[in-house]
């Protein structure tokens, strides 16, 4: 099980954010969005990093991220 840095045990179950359906990759968010499809897991990981950066900066409205869309 994965733990956050500095924690001795996990307080919550952590689900895998990336999943593959029919050869296409997606990621899920805490807001229950499924974003994709992407050609491979590496591309999905890069897009998730962009998503998190924009959300943390407050520059993205959640309505821009709808099921089946990417950040590009």
N, C-alpha and C positions, 0 to 999 in steps of 0.2 A: 504494500500500500504506500502511496506517496504522502509525504508530510511536507508542510511548509517549512521553510528554513527557520530554525530556532525552536521548532515544536518537537516534542518527544513522541507525540502520537497525533493521529489525525482526528480532528473533531467532527468532520463531516466526510461523507463518502464523496470521492471525486470520480466523476465519470469521464470517460475518454471524450474529448471534444471533437475528434476527427472520426469520420465514418465514410465508408465506401459503399455505393449502391450502383450496381451495373457498371462497374469500372470508373465511376465518376466520384470524386472526393468532395466532401462537405465538411463544414465545422458548425458546431452549435454554440450558442451563447447562453449566459445566465438569464437573458431575457426571453429564452425559448425561441430564438430565431435559428433557422437552419440556412446557412449561407453557402452558396455554390451554384453550380458544380465547377470543380477545378479538374485539370487534367491529371494531377497526381497529388500525393500527400504533401510534398514539399511546397507546392503552390498554395495549397490550403493553409499550411503553417505560416507562410509569408503573408497571406491575406488576413489571417487572424491577428498577426502582429500589427499590421496596419490598422485593423479595426480597433484593437485595444488602444493603440496610440491615439487615434482620433477621438475615441470615447473618453479617454483620460484627459485629453486636452480640452474637452468640451466643445469641439468644433463640428461635431456630427450630430444630427438629429436622428433618433432611432427610426423614424419613419423612412429614412433613406435605405434602411436595411430590411428588405422584405425577403421572404422565402424565395429562393431561386435567383437571387441577385448577388453580384460580386461588387467589390469596391472599385473596380477599374472603370 
